[in-house]
Amino acid sequence: MKPCQEYESRIKELLAGELAWNERSSLVAHAAACAGCRSLLVLHESLGRFTLETPAEADFKELRLSVLRSLPLRFASPIHRSATSARRVAAWALAASLLAAGVALGYLWGSRRQSDSDVLVSQISRQARETKQVEDVTGAPYIYSNVALKNVDERTVALSFDVSTHIDLTTRRDDPLVKEALVQTLLNPAPVGTRLKAIAYAGNLMDPEIKEALLLSMLHDPNVAVRLKAQSILAARPGDPEIQAAFLKILRQEESVQMRLSALDYLVHDRIDRETLKRVIEGLHSEKDTAVRARATAYFQ
């Protein structure tokens, strides 16, 4: 049996809550990497919540009256009345069938148009119902962050959070997903080691968006090691006005002396306007600026 066919046979068991935990984890991981199985899982999830409600008798009666009211009044001979009545009954039956079909299609359409967030909420809600002990939480496929709670009334609470799941896949180096993952890592909270690795790899995929993310990391990341790493990647790109402007900001406001010295070296060797650089150096007056002014003096002599 092909892997996808094997996983497809387990999807209904998963949605019914009858799949073992190890098989469930394997299925979720496969669906995260396989678009076909993921679509099938979402479809079954949506259909699992779909309940068709047959129109009540009152609805059919109201439909019959509306059809009668809409029919034009005609004088018919007794010979044709029975045939006319038969046609009207057939019309009512057809209209009633159309109404029932319309209601069914309406419910189905509404179900199919559910947003991705609705499907995700349903999935993580099912996961929460299956959680029985702490080790179930630590092994769960979903990770919650930025959780906020607020009481609405005695029985209801407003809950908001971000949720993520781990995905493993192999893709092309120029896949936009690779760039998106790098930029997200640089701009959103992540462990220092993860950010450093992302910055190192970003140097191989430099484009305007990645450059902007690196500039933001260099200027604003709270960790000096991350700022230094971003600076080292950007310093390898001479002749860029945006990078030059950012390095001038580092000279003026960065706390790390090492970063300021590196910025000065870059600007001097990048042949930035000498008078602009001198004005920036002359504006440095604190004791922390001593090393920078000394390096600048050596350059300007």
Sequence and secondary structure as in RCSB ss.txt:
>XXXX:A:sequence
MKPCQEYESRIKELLAGELAWNERSSLVAHAAACAGCRSLLVLHESLGRFTLETPAEADFKELRLSVLRSLPLRF
ASPIHRSATSARRVAAWALAASLLAAGVALGYLWGSRRQSDSDVLVSQISRQARETKQVEDVTGAPYIYSNVALK
NVDERTVALSFDVSTHIDLTTRRDDPLVKEALVQTLLNPAPVGTRLKAIAYAGNLMDPEIKEALLLSMLHDPNVA
VRLKAQSILAARPGDPEIQAAFLKILRQEESVQMRLSALDYLVHDRIDRETLKRVIEGLHSEKDTAVRARATAYF
Q
>XXXX:A:secstr
  HHHHHHHHHHHHHTT S HHHHHHHHHHHHH HHHHHHHHHHHHHHT       HHHHHHHHHHHHHHS    
  HHHHHHHHHHHHHHHHHHHHHHHHHHHHHHHHHHHT  HHHHHHHHHHHHHHH  SHHHHHT SEEEEEEEEE
E SSS EEEEEEEEE       TT HHHHHHHHHHHHS   HHHHHHHHHHHTTS  HHHHHHHHHHHHH S HH
HHHHHHHHHTTSTT HHHHHHHHHHHHH S HHHHHHHHHHHHHTT  HHHHHHHHHT  SGGGHHHHHHHHHHH
 
